[in-house]
Amino acid sequence: MADERFTVNEARTDGDTSLLWASSRGHTELVEFLLSQPDIDVNLSPALKSASHHGSMVIVEMLLGQ
Protein backbone atom coordinates (compact mmCIF):
# COMPACT_ATOMS: atom_id res chain seq x y z
CA MET A 1 0.00 0.00 0.00
CA ALA A 2 1.12 3.56 -0.58
CA ASP A 3 0.85 4.64 3.07
CA GLU A 4 3.81 3.26 5.02
CA ARG A 5 2.04 4.02 8.31
CA PHE A 6 -0.56 1.34 7.62
CA THR A 7 -0.02 -2.33 6.98
CA VAL A 8 -2.86 -4.33 5.48
CA ASN A 9 -2.52 -7.07 8.14
CA GLU A 10 -2.30 -4.74 11.13
CA ALA A 11 -4.68 -5.65 13.94
CA ARG A 12 -6.62 -3.09 15.92
CA THR A 13 -6.38 -2.98 19.70
CA ASP A 14 -9.22 -5.52 19.93
CA GLY A 15 -7.32 -7.93 17.67
CA ASP A 16 -9.50 -7.50 14.57
CA THR A 17 -7.74 -7.01 11.26
CA SER A 18 -9.22 -4.79 8.56
CA LEU A 19 -10.28 -7.89 6.63
CA LEU A 20 -12.11 -9.35 9.62
CA TRP A 21 -13.75 -6.01 10.42
CA ALA A 22 -14.91 -5.44 6.83
CA SER A 23 -16.07 -9.05 6.42
CA SER A 24 -18.17 -8.97 9.57
CA ARG A 25 -19.91 -5.77 8.49
CA GLY A 26 -20.62 -6.68 4.88
CA HIS A 27 -18.33 -4.07 3.31
CA THR A 28 -17.82 -5.86 -0.01
CA GLU A 29 -15.86 -3.06 -1.72
CA LEU A 30 -13.40 -2.85 1.17
CA VAL A 31 -13.03 -6.65 1.28
CA GLU A 32 -12.36 -6.64 -2.47
CA PHE A 33 -9.74 -3.91 -2.03
CA LEU A 34 -8.04 -5.68 0.86
CA LEU A 35 -7.96 -9.00 -1.01
CA SER A 36 -6.26 -7.24 -3.94
CA GLN A 37 -3.32 -6.19 -1.78
CA PRO A 38 -0.23 -8.32 -2.45
CA ASP A 39 0.77 -8.53 1.23
CA ILE A 40 -2.66 -9.54 2.56
CA ASP A 41 -2.51 -12.49 4.93
CA VAL A 42 -5.81 -14.20 4.34
CA ASN A 43 -6.44 -16.05 7.56
CA LEU A 44 -9.76 -17.35 6.35
CA SER A 45 -11.24 -18.87 9.42
CA PRO A 46 -12.09 -15.71 11.40
CA ALA A 47 -13.12 -13.63 8.38
CA LEU A 48 -15.02 -16.46 6.71
CA LYS A 49 -16.82 -17.43 9.91
CA SER A 50 -17.74 -13.81 10.60
CA ALA A 51 -19.02 -13.13 7.08
CA SER A 52 -21.04 -16.35 7.14
CA HIS A 53 -22.48 -15.59 10.57
CA HIS A 54 -23.61 -12.15 9.39
CA GLY A 55 -25.11 -13.49 6.16
CA SER A 56 -22.64 -11.78 3.83
CA MET A 57 -22.66 -14.50 1.17
CA VAL A 58 -20.97 -12.30 -1.44
CA ILE A 59 -18.03 -11.86 0.95
CA VAL A 60 -18.02 -15.59 1.75
CA GLU A 61 -17.68 -16.28 -1.97
CA MET A 62 -14.92 -13.66 -2.29
CA LEU A 63 -12.95 -15.22 0.57
CA LEU A 64 -13.39 -18.75 -0.75
CA GLY A 65 -12.08 -17.57 -4.10
CA GLN A 66 -8.71 -16.72 -2.53
Predicted model as a PDB file, atoms N, CA, C, CB and O in Angstrom, pLDDT in the B-factor column:
MODEL        1                                                                  
ATOM      1  N   MET A   1       0.842  -1.178   0.000  1.00 48.00           N  
ATOM      2  CA  MET A   1       0.000   0.000   0.000  1.00 48.00           C  
ATOM      3  C   MET A   1       0.886   1.240   0.000  1.00 48.00           C  
ATOM      4  CB  MET A   1      -0.957  -0.001   1.217  1.00 48.00           C  
ATOM      5  O   MET A   1       2.046   1.182   0.407  1.00 48.00           O  
ATOM      6  N   ALA A   2       0.351   2.328  -0.445  1.00 56.00           N  
ATOM      7  CA  ALA A   2       1.115   3.560  -0.582  1.00 56.00           C  
ATOM      8  C   ALA A   2       1.468   4.177   0.763  1.00 56.00           C  
ATOM      9  CB  ALA A   2       0.343   4.555  -1.409  1.00 56.00           C  
ATOM     10  O   ALA A   2       2.522   4.802   0.882  1.00 56.00           O  
ATOM     11  N   ASP A   3       0.640   4.026   1.761  1.00 59.00           N  
ATOM     12  CA  ASP A   3       0.855   4.645   3.067  1.00 59.00           C  
ATOM     13  C   ASP A   3       1.673   3.710   3.944  1.00 59.00           C  
ATOM     14  CB  ASP A   3      -0.493   4.988   3.746  1.00 59.00           C  
ATOM     15  O   ASP A   3       1.186   2.662   4.367  1.00 59.00           O  
ATOM     16  N   GLU A   4       2.909   4.087   4.214  1.00 64.00           N  
ATOM     17  CA  GLU A   4       3.809   3.261   5.021  1.00 64.00           C  
ATOM     18  C   GLU A   4       3.375   3.172   6.487  1.00 64.00           C  
ATOM     19  CB  GLU A   4       5.218   3.813   4.942  1.00 64.00           C  
ATOM     20  O   GLU A   4       3.854   2.304   7.217  1.00 64.00           O  
ATOM     21  N   ARG A   5       2.493   4.040   6.915  1.00 68.00           N  
ATOM     22  CA  ARG A   5       2.041   4.022   8.309  1.00 68.00           C  
ATOM     23  C   ARG A   5       1.018   2.929   8.564  1.00 68.00           C  
ATOM     24  CB  ARG A   5       1.452   5.367   8.686  1.00 68.00           C  
ATOM     25  O   ARG A   5       0.701   2.629   9.716  1.00 68.00           O  
ATOM     26  N   PHE A   6       0.505   2.338   7.509  1.00 71.00           N  
ATOM     27  CA  PHE A   6      -0.556   1.340   7.621  1.00 71.00           C  
ATOM     28  C   PHE A   6      -0.105   0.057   6.948  1.00 71.00           C  
ATOM     29  CB  PHE A   6      -1.877   1.854   6.994  1.00 71.00           C  
ATOM     30  O   PHE A   6       0.379   0.082   5.817  1.00 71.00           O  
ATOM     31  N   THR A   7      -0.260  -1.052   7.634  1.00 83.00           N  
ATOM     32  CA  THR A   7      -0.018  -2.333   6.985  1.00 83.00           C  
ATOM     33  C   THR A   7      -1.347  -3.051   6.889  1.00 83.00           C  
ATOM     34  CB  THR A   7       1.038  -3.189   7.762  1.00 83.00           C  
ATOM     35  O   THR A   7      -2.161  -2.999   7.811  1.00 83.00           O  
ATOM     36  N   VAL A   8      -1.563  -3.717   5.777  1.00 84.00           N  
ATOM     37  CA  VAL A   8      -2.857  -4.328   5.483  1.00 84.00           C  
ATOM     38  C   VAL A   8      -3.230  -5.405   6.509  1.00 84.00           C  
ATOM     39  CB  VAL A   8      -2.840  -4.931   4.081  1.00 84.00           C  
ATOM     40  O   VAL A   8      -4.414  -5.694   6.688  1.00 84.00           O  
ATOM     41  N   ASN A   9      -2.252  -5.995   7.177  1.00 87.00           N  
ATOM     42  CA  ASN A   9      -2.518  -7.065   8.140  1.00 87.00           C  
ATOM     43  C   ASN A   9      -2.517  -6.584   9.591  1.00 87.00           C  
ATOM     44  CB  ASN A   9      -1.494  -8.158   7.976  1.00 87.00           C  
ATOM     45  O   ASN A   9      -2.651  -7.387  10.514  1.00 87.00           O  
ATOM     46  N   GLU A  10      -2.369  -5.296   9.788  1.00 85.00           N  
ATOM     47  CA  GLU A  10      -2.298  -4.741  11.131  1.00 85.00           C  
ATOM     48  C   GLU A  10      -3.613  -4.962  11.888  1.00 85.00           C  
ATOM     49  CB  GLU A  10      -1.965  -3.245  11.069  1.00 85.00           C  
ATOM     50  O   GLU A  10      -4.697  -4.705  11.364  1.00 85.00           O  
ATOM     51  N   ALA A  11      -3.495  -5.434  13.105  1.00 84.00           N  
ATOM     52  CA  ALA A  11      -4.683  -5.655  13.939  1.00 84.00           C  
ATOM     53  C   ALA A  11      -4.950  -4.420  14.801  1.00 84.00           C  
ATOM     54  CB  ALA A  11      -4.503  -6.915  14.836  1.00 84.00           C  
ATOM     55  O   ALA A  11      -4.033  -3.725  15.238  1.00 84.00           O  
ATOM     56  N   ARG A  12      -6.223  -4.180  15.023  1.00 82.00           N  
ATOM     57  CA  ARG A  12      -6.619  -3.095  15.918  1.00 82.00           C  
ATOM     58  C   ARG A  12      -6.350  -3.520  17.352  1.00 82.00           C  
ATOM     59  CB  ARG A  12      -8.118  -2.719  15.724  1.00 82.00           C  
ATOM     60  O   ARG A  12      -5.890  -4.637  17.588  1.00 82.00           O  
ATOM     61  N   THR A  13      -6.626  -2.657  18.300  1.00 85.00           N  
ATOM     62  CA  THR A  13      -6.384  -2.979  19.704  1.00 85.00           C  
ATOM     63  C   THR A  13      -7.227  -4.155  20.183  1.00 85.00           C  
ATOM     64  CB  THR A  13      -6.662  -1.768  20.567  1.00 85.00           C  
ATOM     65  O   THR A  13      -6.845  -4.847  21.126  1.00 85.00           O  
ATOM     66  N   ASP A  14      -8.378  -4.388  19.538  1.00 87.00           N  
ATOM     67  CA  ASP A  14      -9.225  -5.519  19.928  1.00 87.00           C  
ATOM     68  C   ASP A  14      -8.831  -6.816  19.205  1.00 87.00           C  
ATOM     69  CB  ASP A  14     -10.690  -5.194  19.640  1.00 87.00           C  
ATOM     70  O   ASP A  14      -9.443  -7.863  19.419  1.00 87.00           O  
ATOM     71  N   GLY A  15      -7.807  -6.736  18.354  1.00 82.00           N  
ATOM     72  CA  GLY A  15      -7.317  -7.929  17.667  1.00 82.00           C  
ATOM     73  C   GLY A  15      -7.892  -8.136  16.277  1.00 82.00           C  
ATOM     74  O   GLY A  15      -7.418  -9.002  15.542  1.00 82.00           O  
ATOM     75  N   ASP A  16      -8.903  -7.361  15.899  1.00 87.00           N  
ATOM     76  CA  ASP A  16      -9.496  -7.496  14.569  1.00 87.00           C  
ATOM     77  C   ASP A  16      -8.595  -6.883  13.507  1.00 87.00           C  
ATOM     78  CB  ASP A  16     -10.878  -6.841  14.529  1.00 87.00           C  
ATOM     79  O   ASP A  16      -8.070  -5.784  13.689  1.00 87.00           O  
ATOM     80  N   THR A  17      -8.421  -7.584  12.414  1.00 89.00           N  
ATOM     81  CA  THR A  17      -7.740  -7.012  11.259  1.00 89.00           C  
ATOM     82  C   THR A  17      -8.771  -6.263  10.420  1.00 89.00           C  
ATOM     83  CB  THR A  17      -7.020  -8.120  10.415  1.00 89.00           C  
ATOM     84  O   THR A  17      -9.975  -6.380  10.653  1.00 89.00           O  
ATOM     85  N   SER A  18      -8.299  -5.503   9.455  1.00 90.00           N  
ATOM     86  CA  SER A  18      -9.215  -4.789   8.561  1.00 90.00           C  
ATOM     87  C   SER A  18     -10.097  -5.766   7.801  1.00 90.00           C  
ATOM     88  CB  SER A  18      -8.434  -3.908   7.576  1.00 90.00           C  
ATOM     89  O   SER A  18     -11.283  -5.508   7.596  1.00 90.00           O  
ATOM     90  N   LEU A  19      -9.512  -6.900   7.377  1.00 90.00           N  
ATOM     91  CA  LEU A  19     -10.280  -7.894   6.633  1.00 90.00           C  
ATOM     92  C   LEU A  19     -11.389  -8.488   7.494  1.00 90.00           C  
ATOM     93  CB  LEU A  19      -9.359  -9.002   6.121  1.00 90.00           C  
ATOM     94  O   LEU A  19     -12.517  -8.649   7.028  1.00 90.00           O  
ATOM     95  N   LEU A  20     -11.083  -8.808   8.717  1.00 91.00           N  
ATOM     96  CA  LEU A  20     -12.105  -9.354   9.619  1.00 91.00           C  
ATOM     97  C   LEU A  20     -13.189  -8.311   9.885  1.00 91.00           C  
ATOM     98  CB  LEU A  20     -11.467  -9.817  10.953  1.00 91.00           C  
ATOM     99  O   LEU A  20     -14.378  -8.626   9.848  1.00 91.00           O  
ATOM    100  N   TRP A  21     -12.783  -7.076  10.152  1.00 91.00           N  
ATOM    101  CA  TRP A  21     -13.751  -6.006  10.423  1.00 91.00           C  
ATOM    102  C   TRP A  21     -14.676  -5.808   9.230  1.00 91.00           C  
ATOM    103  CB  TRP A  21     -13.026  -4.687  10.757  1.00 91.00           C  
ATOM    104  O   TRP A  21     -15.896  -5.768   9.388  1.00 91.00           O  
ATOM    105  N   ALA A  22     -14.099  -5.683   8.030  1.00 91.00           N  
ATOM    106  CA  ALA A  22     -14.907  -5.440   6.831  1.00 91.00           C  
ATOM    107  C   ALA A  22     -15.804  -6.628   6.517  1.00 91.00           C  
ATOM    108  CB  ALA A  22     -14.006  -5.138   5.634  1.00 91.00           C  
ATOM    109  O   ALA A  22     -16.952  -6.446   6.112  1.00 91.00           O  
ATOM    110  N   SER A  23     -15.295  -7.839   6.697  1.00 90.00           N  
ATOM    111  CA  SER A  23     -16.073  -9.050   6.425  1.00 90.00           C  
ATOM    112  C   SER A  23     -17.280  -9.160   7.344  1.00 90.00           C  
ATOM    113  CB  SER A  23     -15.197 -10.287   6.575  1.00 90.00           C  
ATOM    114  O   SER A  23     -18.368  -9.540   6.911  1.00 90.00           O  
ATOM    115  N   SER A  24     -17.084  -8.829   8.603  1.00 90.00           N  
ATOM    116  CA  SER A  24     -18.170  -8.970   9.575  1.00 90.00           C  
ATOM    117  C   SER A  24     -19.255  -7.913   9.394  1.00 90.00           C  
ATOM    118  CB  SER A  24     -17.618  -8.893  10.982  1.00 90.00           C  
ATOM    119  O   SER A  24     -20.363  -8.062   9.910  1.00 90.00           O  
ATOM    120  N   ARG A  25     -18.937  -6.848   8.664  1.00 91.00           N  
ATOM    121  CA  ARG A  25     -19.908  -5.769   8.488  1.00 91.00           C  
ATOM    122  C   ARG A  25     -20.446  -5.668   7.067  1.00 91.00           C  
ATOM    123  CB  ARG A  25     -19.286  -4.463   8.874  1.00 91.00           C  
ATOM    124  O   ARG A  25     -21.188  -4.740   6.745  1.00 91.00           O  
ATOM    125  N   GLY A  26     -20.076  -6.617   6.223  1.00 91.00           N  
ATOM    126  CA  GLY A  26     -20.620  -6.676   4.876  1.00 91.00           C  
ATOM    127  C   GLY A  26     -20.091  -5.625   3.916  1.00 91.00           C  
ATOM    128  O   GLY A  26     -20.765  -5.295   2.940  1.00 91.00           O  
ATOM    129  N   HIS A  27     -18.916  -5.097   4.165  1.00 93.00           N  
ATOM    130  CA  HIS A  27     -18.330  -4.065   3.309  1.00 93.00           C  
ATOM    131  C   HIS A  27     -17.601  -4.723   2.130  1.00 93.00           C  
ATOM    132  CB  HIS A  27     -17.353  -3.163   4.123  1.00 93.00           C  
ATOM    133  O   HIS A  27     -16.382  -4.891   2.153  1.00 93.00           O  
ATOM    134  N   THR A  28     -18.369  -5.089   1.108  1.00 93.00           N  
ATOM    135  CA  THR A  28     -17.818  -5.858  -0.011  1.00 93.00           C  
ATOM    136  C   THR A  28     -16.724  -5.110  -0.762  1.00 93.00           C  
ATOM    137  CB  THR A  28     -18.922  -6.228  -0.971  1.00 93.00           C  
ATOM    138  O   THR A  28     -15.723  -5.717  -1.141  1.00 93.00           O  
ATOM    139  N   GLU A  29     -16.886  -3.817  -0.986  1.00 95.00           N  
ATOM    140  CA  GLU A  29     -15.860  -3.064  -1.722  1.00 95.00           C  
ATOM    141  C   GLU A  29     -14.549  -3.017  -0.946  1.00 95.00           C  
ATOM    142  CB  GLU A  29     -16.347  -1.637  -2.012  1.00 95.00           C  
ATOM    143  O   GLU A  29     -13.479  -3.123  -1.544  1.00 95.00           O  
ATOM    144  N   LEU A  30     -14.613  -2.863   0.351  1.00 94.00           N  
ATOM    145  CA  LEU A  30     -13.399  -2.848   1.166  1.00 94.00           C  
ATOM    146  C   LEU A  30     -12.752  -4.229   1.187  1.00 94.00           C  
ATOM    147  CB  LEU A  30     -13.715  -2.387   2.601  1.00 94.00           C  
ATOM    148  O   LEU A  30     -11.530  -4.342   1.088  1.00 94.00           O  
ATOM    149  N   VAL A  31     -13.563  -5.281   1.314  1.00 92.00           N  
ATOM    150  CA  VAL A  31     -13.025  -6.645   1.277  1.00 92.00           C  
ATOM    151  C   VAL A  31     -12.323  -6.886  -0.057  1.00 92.00           C  
ATOM    152  CB  VAL A  31     -14.156  -7.693   1.495  1.00 92.00           C  
ATOM    153  O   VAL A  31     -11.222  -7.435  -0.094  1.00 92.00           O  
ATOM    154  N   GLU A  32     -12.957  -6.479  -1.142  1.00 94.00           N  
ATOM    155  CA  GLU A  32     -12.360  -6.641  -2.469  1.00 94.00           C  
ATOM    156  C   GLU A  32     -11.024  -5.905  -2.552  1.00 94.00           C  
ATOM    157  CB  GLU A  32     -13.322  -6.127  -3.561  1.00 94.00           C  
ATOM    158  O   GLU A  32     -10.047  -6.444  -3.072  1.00 94.00           O  
ATOM    159  N   PHE A  33     -10.981  -4.683  -2.043  1.00 94.00           N  
ATOM    160  CA  PHE A  33      -9.738  -3.909  -2.034  1.00 94.00           C  
ATOM    161  C   PHE A  33      -8.660  -4.612  -1.210  1.00 94.00           C  
ATOM    162  CB  PHE A  33      -9.990  -2.497  -1.480  1.00 94.00           C  
ATOM    163  O   PHE A  33      -7.526  -4.766  -1.663  1.00 94.00           O  
ATOM    164  N   LEU A  34      -9.015  -5.033  -0.012  1.00 92.00           N  
ATOM    165  CA  LEU A  34      -8.036  -5.685   0.859  1.00 92.00           C  
ATOM    166  C   LEU A  34      -7.507  -6.976   0.241  1.00 92.00           C  
ATOM    167  CB  LEU A  34      -8.656  -5.978   2.224  1.00 92.00           C  
ATOM    168  O   LEU A  34      -6.313  -7.263   0.326  1.00 92.00           O  
ATOM    169  N   LEU A  35      -8.391  -7.752  -0.379  1.00 91.00           N  
ATOM    170  CA  LEU A  35      -7.957  -9.005  -1.007  1.00 91.00           C  
ATOM    171  C   LEU A  35      -7.056  -8.754  -2.210  1.00 91.00           C  
ATOM    172  CB  LEU A  35      -9.167  -9.827  -1.434  1.00 91.00           C  
ATOM    173  O   LEU A  35      -6.311  -9.647  -2.613  1.00 91.00           O  
ATOM    174  N   SER A  36      -7.109  -7.561  -2.790  1.00 93.00           N  
ATOM    175  CA  SER A  36      -6.263  -7.245  -3.943  1.00 93.00           C  
ATOM    176  C   SER A  36      -4.850  -6.832  -3.533  1.00 93.00           C  
ATOM    177  CB  SER A  36      -6.899  -6.137  -4.763  1.00 93.00           C  
ATOM    178  O   SER A  36      -3.969  -6.703  -4.384  1.00 93.00           O  
ATOM    179  N   GLN A  37      -4.633  -6.627  -2.246  1.00 91.00           N  
ATOM    180  CA  GLN A  37      -3.321  -6.193  -1.780  1.00 91.00           C  
ATOM    181  C   GLN A  37      -2.351  -7.372  -1.758  1.00 91.00           C  
ATOM    182  CB  GLN A  37      -3.426  -5.555  -0.382  1.00 91.00           C  
ATOM    183  O   GLN A  37      -2.679  -8.432  -1.225  1.00 91.00           O  
ATOM    184  N   PRO A  38      -1.162  -7.198  -2.332  1.00 88.00           N  
ATOM    185  CA  PRO A  38      -0.226  -8.318  -2.449  1.00 88.00           C  
ATOM    186  C   PRO A  38       0.251  -8.880  -1.112  1.00 88.00           C  
ATOM    187  CB  PRO A  38       0.958  -7.888  -3.243  1.00 88.00           C  
ATOM    188  O   PRO A  38       0.602 -10.057  -1.034  1.00 88.00           O  
ATOM    189  N   ASP A  39       0.270  -8.066  -0.066  1.00 86.00           N  
ATOM    190  CA  ASP A  39       0.769  -8.530   1.229  1.00 86.00           C  
ATOM    191  C   ASP A  39      -0.326  -9.027   2.174  1.00 86.00           C  
ATOM    192  CB  ASP A  39       1.525  -7.426   1.895  1.00 86.00           C  
ATOM    193  O   ASP A  39      -0.050  -9.327   3.335  1.00 86.00           O  
ATOM    194  N   ILE A  40      -1.562  -9.115   1.686  1.00 87.00           N  
ATOM    195  CA  ILE A  40      -2.656  -9.538   2.564  1.00 87.00           C  
ATOM    196  C   ILE A  40      -2.416 -10.966   3.047  1.00 87.00           C  
ATOM    197  CB  ILE A  40      -4.019  -9.437   1.831  1.00 87.00           C  
ATOM    198  O   ILE A  40      -2.082 -11.858   2.267  1.00 87.00           O  
ATOM    199  N   ASP A  41      -2.594 -11.157   4.337  1.00 85.00           N  
ATOM    200  CA  ASP A  41      -2.506 -12.485   4.934  1.00 85.00           C  
ATOM    201  C   ASP A  41      -3.942 -12.939   5.166  1.00 85.00           C  
ATOM    202  CB  ASP A  41      -1.658 -12.484   6.283  1.00 85.00           C  
ATOM    203  O   ASP A  41      -4.593 -12.532   6.128  1.00 85.00           O  
ATOM    204  N   VAL A  42      -4.413 -13.778   4.275  1.00 81.00           N  
ATOM    205  CA  VAL A  42      -5.810 -14.204   4.345  1.00 81.00           C  
ATOM    206  C   VAL A  42      -5.915 -15.377   5.316  1.00 81.00           C  
ATOM    207  CB  VAL A  42      -6.353 -14.599   2.931  1.00 81.00           C  
ATOM    208  O   VAL A  42      -5.760 -16.540   4.943  1.00 81.00           O  
ATOM    209  N   ASN A  43      -6.180 -15.034   6.560  1.00 73.00           N  
ATOM    210  CA  ASN A  43      -6.445 -16.047   7.559  1.00 73.00           C  
ATOM    211  C   ASN A  43      -7.953 -16.257   7.502  1.00 73.00           C  
ATOM    212  CB  ASN A  43      -5.936 -15.622   9.015  1.00 73.00           C  
ATOM    213  O   ASN A  43      -8.722 -15.565   8.169  1.00 73.00           O  
ATOM    214  N   LEU A  44      -8.351 -17.224   6.693  1.00 59.00           N  
ATOM    215  CA  LEU A  44      -9.765 -17.350   6.353  1.00 59.00           C  
ATOM    216  C   LEU A  44     -10.677 -17.663   7.523  1.00 59.00           C  
ATOM    217  CB  LEU A  44      -9.927 -18.396   5.336  1.00 59.00           C  
ATOM    218  O   LEU A  44     -11.810 -17.182   7.543  1.00 59.00           O  
ATOM    219  N   SER A  45     -10.252 -18.423   8.470  1.00 67.00           N  
ATOM    220  CA  SER A  45     -11.238 -18.871   9.419  1.00 67.00           C  
ATOM    221  C   SER A  45     -11.953 -17.767  10.170  1.00 67.00           C  
ATOM    222  CB  SER A  45     -10.606 -19.759  10.373  1.00 67.00           C  
ATOM    223  O   SER A  45     -13.179 -17.837  10.252  1.00 67.00           O  
ATOM    224  N   PRO A  46     -11.301 -16.744  10.731  1.00 87.00           N  
ATOM    225  CA  PRO A  46     -12.089 -15.710  11.403  1.00 87.00           C  
ATOM    226  C   PRO A  46     -12.933 -14.887  10.433  1.00 87.00           C  
ATOM    227  CB  PRO A  46     -11.174 -14.790  12.179  1.00 87.00           C  
ATOM    228  O   PRO A  46     -14.105 -14.637  10.712  1.00 87.00           O  
ATOM    229  N   ALA A  47     -12.376 -14.465   9.313  1.00 86.00           N  
ATOM    230  CA  ALA A  47     -13.125 -13.629   8.377  1.00 86.00           C  
ATOM    231  C   ALA A  47     -14.263 -14.410   7.738  1.00 86.00           C  
ATOM    232  CB  ALA A  47     -12.198 -13.074   7.297  1.00 86.00           C  
ATOM    233  O   ALA A  47     -15.372 -13.894   7.605  1.00 86.00           O  
ATOM    234  N   LEU A  48     -13.999 -15.632   7.349  1.00 86.00           N  
ATOM    235  CA  LEU A  48     -15.022 -16.460   6.714  1.00 86.00           C  
ATOM    236  C   LEU A  48     -16.157 -16.774   7.688  1.00 86.00           C  
ATOM    237  CB  LEU A  48     -14.404 -17.762   6.188  1.00 86.00           C  
ATOM    238  O   LEU A  48     -17.332 -16.687   7.333  1.00 86.00           O  
ATOM    239  N   LYS A  49     -15.799 -17.135   8.900  1.00 86.00           N  
ATOM    240  CA  LYS A  49     -16.819 -17.427   9.914  1.00 86.00           C  
ATOM    241  C   LYS A  49     -17.662 -16.190  10.207  1.00 86.00           C  
ATOM    242  CB  LYS A  49     -16.161 -17.938  11.210  1.00 86.00           C  
ATOM    243  O   LYS A  49     -18.882 -16.285  10.341  1.00 86.00           O  
ATOM    244  N   SER A  50     -17.022 -15.044  10.306  1.00 88.00           N  
ATOM    245  CA  SER A  50     -17.743 -13.809  10.603  1.00 88.00           C  
ATOM    246  C   SER A  50     -18.676 -13.422   9.462  1.00 88.00           C  
ATOM    247  CB  SER A  50     -16.761 -12.676  10.881  1.00 88.00           C  
ATOM    248  O   SER A  50     -19.830 -13.067   9.699  1.00 88.00           O  
ATOM    249  N   ALA A  51     -18.188 -13.487   8.235  1.00 89.00           N  
ATOM    250  CA  ALA A  51     -19.021 -13.135   7.082  1.00 89.00           C  
ATOM    251  C   ALA A  51     -20.212 -14.077   6.972  1.00 89.00           C  
ATOM    252  CB  ALA A  51     -18.195 -13.172   5.784  1.00 89.00           C  
ATOM    253  O   ALA A  51     -21.328 -13.647   6.681  1.00 89.00           O  
ATOM    254  N   SER A  52     -19.972 -15.357   7.205  1.00 87.00           N  
ATOM    255  CA  SER A  52     -21.037 -16.352   7.140  1.00 87.00           C  
ATOM    256  C   SER A  52     -22.074 -16.097   8.235  1.00 87.00           C  
ATOM    257  CB  SER A  52     -20.456 -17.775   7.270  1.00 87.00           C  
ATOM    258  O   SER A  52     -23.278 -16.136   7.984  1.00 87.00           O  
ATOM    259  N   HIS A  53     -21.601 -15.842   9.429  1.00 87.00           N  
ATOM    260  CA  HIS A  53     -22.483 -15.585  10.568  1.00 87.00           C  
ATOM    261  C   HIS A  53     -23.384 -14.381  10.317  1.00 87.00           C  
ATOM    262  CB  HIS A  53     -21.660 -15.363  11.836  1.00 87.00           C  
ATOM    263  O   HIS A  53     -24.545 -14.371  10.727  1.00 87.00           O  
ATOM    264  N   HIS A  54     -22.848 -13.373   9.647  1.00 86.00           N  
ATOM    265  CA  HIS A  54     -23.613 -12.152   9.395  1.00 86.00           C  
ATOM    266  C   HIS A  54     -24.367 -12.185   8.069  1.00 86.00           C  
ATOM    267  CB  HIS A  54     -22.691 -10.960   9.417  1.00 86.00           C  
ATOM    268  O   HIS A  54     -24.965 -11.185   7.670  1.00 86.00           O  
ATOM    269  N   GLY A  55     -24.343 -13.327   7.385  1.00 85.00           N  
ATOM    270  CA  GLY A  55     -25.114 -13.491   6.163  1.00 85.00           C  
ATOM    271  C   GLY A  55     -24.552 -12.778   4.946  1.00 85.00           C  
ATOM    272  O   GLY A  55     -25.288 -12.505   3.998  1.00 85.00           O  
ATOM    273  N   SER A  56     -23.275 -12.475   4.955  1.00 86.00           N  
ATOM    274  CA  SER A  56     -22.640 -11.780   3.831  1.00 86.00           C  
ATOM    275  C   SER A  56     -22.116 -12.812   2.831  1.00 86.00           C  
ATOM    276  CB  SER A  56     -21.482 -10.853   4.328  1.00 86.00           C  
ATOM    277  O   SER A  56     -20.913 -13.060   2.746  1.00 86.00           O  
ATOM    278  N   MET A  57     -23.044 -13.406   2.077  1.00 91.00           N  
ATOM    279  CA  MET A  57     -22.664 -14.498   1.172  1.00 91.00           C  
ATOM    280  C   MET A  57     -21.740 -14.041   0.045  1.00 91.00           C  
ATOM    281  CB  MET A  57     -23.905 -15.127   0.579  1.00 91.00           C  
ATOM    282  O   MET A  57     -20.903 -14.819  -0.412  1.00 91.00           O  
ATOM    283  N   VAL A  58     -21.875 -12.806  -0.407  1.00 92.00           N  
ATOM    284  CA  VAL A  58     -20.966 -12.298  -1.438  1.00 92.00           C  
ATOM    285  C   VAL A  58     -19.536 -12.302  -0.904  1.00 92.00           C  
ATOM    286  CB  VAL A  58     -21.378 -10.865  -1.887  1.00 92.00           C  
ATOM    287  O   VAL A  58     -18.606 -12.686  -1.612  1.00 92.00           O  
ATOM    288  N   ILE A  59     -19.366 -11.877   0.338  1.00 90.00           N  
ATOM    289  CA  ILE A  59     -18.034 -11.858   0.947  1.00 90.00           C  
ATOM    290  C   ILE A  59     -17.541 -13.276   1.176  1.00 90.00           C  
ATOM    291  CB  ILE A  59     -18.050 -11.079   2.273  1.00 90.00           C  
ATOM    292  O   ILE A  59     -16.360 -13.549   0.964  1.00 90.00           O  
ATOM    293  N   VAL A  60     -18.404 -14.181   1.601  1.00 90.00           N  
ATOM    294  CA  VAL A  60     -18.025 -15.589   1.755  1.00 90.00           C  
ATOM    295  C   VAL A  60     -17.452 -16.104   0.440  1.00 90.00           C  
ATOM    296  CB  VAL A  60     -19.244 -16.451   2.197  1.00 90.00           C  
ATOM    297  O   VAL A  60     -16.393 -16.732   0.425  1.00 90.00           O  
ATOM    298  N   GLU A  61     -18.148 -15.842  -0.662  1.00 90.00           N  
ATOM    299  CA  GLU A  61     -17.678 -16.282  -1.968  1.00 90.00           C  
ATOM    300  C   GLU A  61     -16.353 -15.643  -2.341  1.00 90.00           C  
ATOM    301  CB  GLU A  61     -18.709 -15.972  -3.024  1.00 90.00           C  
ATOM    302  O   GLU A  61     -15.489 -16.301  -2.921  1.00 90.00           O  
ATOM    303  N   MET A  62     -16.180 -14.355  -2.013  1.00 90.00           N  
ATOM    304  CA  MET A  62     -14.922 -13.658  -2.295  1.00 90.00           C  
ATOM    305  C   MET A  62     -13.774 -14.316  -1.525  1.00 90.00           C  
ATOM    306  CB  MET A  62     -15.033 -12.153  -1.922  1.00 90.00           C  
ATOM    307  O   MET A  62     -12.700 -14.551  -2.080  1.00 90.00           O  
ATOM    308  N   LEU A  63     -14.007 -14.609  -0.256  1.00 89.00           N  
ATOM    309  CA  LEU A  63     -12.954 -15.215   0.568  1.00 89.00           C  
ATOM    310  C   LEU A  63     -12.629 -16.635   0.101  1.00 89.00           C  
ATOM    311  CB  LEU A  63     -13.378 -15.235   2.045  1.00 89.00           C  
ATOM    312  O   LEU A  63     -11.465 -17.034   0.091  1.00 89.00           O  
ATOM    313  N   LEU A  64     -13.629 -17.378  -0.277  1.00 88.00           N  
ATOM    314  CA  LEU A  64     -13.391 -18.745  -0.755  1.00 88.00           C  
ATOM    315  C   LEU A  64     -12.649 -18.752  -2.089  1.00 88.00           C  
ATOM    316  CB  LEU A  64     -14.718 -19.497  -0.895  1.00 88.00           C  
ATOM    317  O   LEU A  64     -11.982 -19.729  -2.432  1.00 88.00           O  
ATOM    318  N   GLY A  65     -12.769 -17.667  -2.828  1.00 86.00           N  
ATOM    319  CA  GLY A  65     -12.080 -17.567  -4.100  1.00 86.00           C  
ATOM    320  C   GLY A  65     -10.592 -17.296  -3.969  1.00 86.00           C  
ATOM    321  O   GLY A  65      -9.862 -17.350  -4.960  1.00 86.00           O  
ATOM    322  N   GLN A  66     -10.136 -17.005  -2.766  1.00 71.00           N  
ATOM    323  CA  GLN A  66      -8.712 -16.716  -2.534  1.00 71.00           C  
ATOM    324  C   GLN A  66      -7.910 -17.966  -2.425  1.00 71.00           C  
ATOM    325  CB  GLN A  66      -8.524 -15.894  -1.288  1.00 71.00           C  
ATOM    326  O   GLN A  66      -6.696 -17.906  -2.230  1.00 71.00           O  
TER     327      GLN A  66                                                      
ENDMDL                                                                          
END                                                                             
